[in-house]
Amino acid sequence: MAIFNLNINGKKEQVDVDPSTPLLWVLRDHLHLVGTKYGCGIAQCGACTIHMGDIAMRSCMLPVSQVGNQAITTIEGLSKNGDHPLQKAWLEHDVPQCGYCQAGQIMNAAALLKASPKPSDEEIEAAMNGNICRCGTYVRIKAAIKTAANS
């Protein structure tokens, strides 16, 4: 076990965990931030997407020991009141069905919009490729990203 001082959603958090513990489990089990979901456990589905700095990362395969001093943002830290333009657009376009993948989808889309505020259809498709939605709401996801980009 080792003590890690983390910057999560703008707050300093300290955890005492095995250095190989994936960040996903630190967030969910130790810090009780359960918005980040476990999907596949092999960084292929995107349900566990968080931001490390401004980069979208899969937290299920990211050992806590590799976080260092970098700021981590989870879906809980994206906005204080659920009023991020993407969250509002998600509701406007009725994106969620089962909702399981939505936090990861939104976090991935937020990183895209930070890097490219007015993305083309091709940029959206490339950036969102690999975030799996079992309900197949990809058309609505793309529409919501475009709406958020124009807000």
N, C-alpha and C positions, 0 to 999 in steps of 0.2 A: 504494500500500500504506500501511497505517496500523497502529499497535500498539493493540490493545484489551486492557484488563484486565477479565477476566470472572470472575464468581462462579458456578462450575458445580459443582453437587452439594456445596456447602459448601467447595470448594477454589478458591483463586485461580489462574487460568490466564491466560497471556498469549499472544496470537496476533498475527501480523503478516500481515494479509490486506487485500484490497480492501474498503473500507467497504460495498460493495453485496453482498458475499458473503452468501448466506442462512445463517442460524445452523445449519441442518441440515448444511451442508457443513463448517462450522467444527467442529461436534461430531464428525462422522464422519471427515473427512479430516485434520484438524489435531490433534484431541484423541483420536482413536481410540475414541470412544464410539459404537459401532455398533448399540446397541439401538434407537435412534431410526431409523426406516426412511424411505426415499424411496418414495412411492407414486405420486402424480399430478403433483407439482410445481406445482400451482395451488391448494393449500390446500382441496381439496374432499374428500379421502378420510380424513384423520385419522391416517394411518400415522406422520406426523412430529410428533405432538403431544408437547409438553413443557410444563412449567410455567414461567411468568415470574411470580415471586412466587407467588401462589396461583391464578393464572389459567391455564387451559389455552390454549395457543397453538399454531398451526401453524408449525413452524420452517422449512418449505420456502420461505415467502414473507416471512420476517422477516429483514431485513438486520441483520447483526451491529452495524452503526452505531446501530441503534435500541434495543439492549439496555441500554446505559448501565451503571448500577450495580446493576440489578435482579438478584436471585438467580434462577438458572436451575436447574431440576431435570429430569433425564432419568430414564428407567426405571432406569438404573444407580444413581441416587441416591435412589430411592423408599424403599428399605430396604437395609440392609447385607447381609442374608442371604437376601433373597427371601422375607421373612416378613411383608410388609405384609398386612393382612387381605384386601385385594383379590387379591394374588398367591396367597394360600392358598385363597381362595374360587374363584379361576379353576381351580385344580387339582381342588378338591373337585367342581366341576360339570363337569369335562372340557371346558372352554370351547375351548381351542386345537385346531384341526385343522391347517391349514397353519402357523399361528402368525404369519404375516407382519404382520397388523394388531394383534396383541395388545398390544404395548407402547403404541401410541397409544390403544387402547381402555382399557387400565388407567390411563394417565395422565389421560385425559378423565374416567373414572369417579372417580379420586382427587380431582380438582378438584371434581366434583359432591358427593362425600361431605364434603369440607371445607366447602363452602358450605351443604350441606343434609344433615346427618348421618343423617337418617331420611327419605329421599326417597320420595314416592309413585310409583306406576307411571307416572303422567303426567309427573312430574318426570324420572324416569329416561329415558323415551322422548324427551322434549324435549332433555335434555342430551346424550344419546348420538346423536341424529339427526345424520347427516353423517359419523359414523365408520363407514366401510364395511367389512364383512366379506364377502369373496367366498365364504366357506364357509357363510355364513348361520347363524352360531351365536347369533343375537340373543336367542333365548329363554334360552339358557344364560348369556349375558352379563347379562341382566336378573336372572336367579336368583342369579348370583354377586354382583352389586352388592347385592342384598337381603341375602344372607348376610353380606357384609362389613359392611353397615350395622348388622346385629344382633350383631356380634361385639364 
